[in-house]
């Protein structure tokens, strides 16, 4: 008789509001605002059956991840490869500012993020490779567990495109709101992984 399949649950959670407001932040390491802390605390008020917390290394993720892991006595892993994509010279600027300063390039990027890279920024295909490797390593290391993964809109979009089989050209069609969650169930059976999206863009509580 064959063994029953192993099931891994991974909850993707985006960080909350950040000091300085909405902008192309990327690697810029700004902390959560008071609102951001409240958003995340409100969304995780109802404890899930998490067994592990995994976080991006940037402050807007790690600081809350440490609080949550301590509160529920969960192991915490800081994963360097879950950092947001680098926007290079665009970091720290709003979309409105870039439409004034670099209109041609920002519009090209919105229309073709696969082939257009922000000046001195990170190519999307390189970012995708890094995130999918990290994702597969998480599935291998934490197979059969329920994981909370706290990261960024770019990271979450890459993972969602990967598991849904969406082309990266459709990346920006995925809305990833602040402090909202997506849940992915992965069935491991006979050496293969079968992921499916259970919910997207919601609160746990």
Helices and strands as residue ranges (DSSP letters): E 6-14, H 34-43, E 52-55, H 59-72, E 75-78, G 80-82, G 88-90, H 95-101, H 103-111, H 124-141, E 146-151, H 153-164, G 168-173, E 181-189, E 192-202
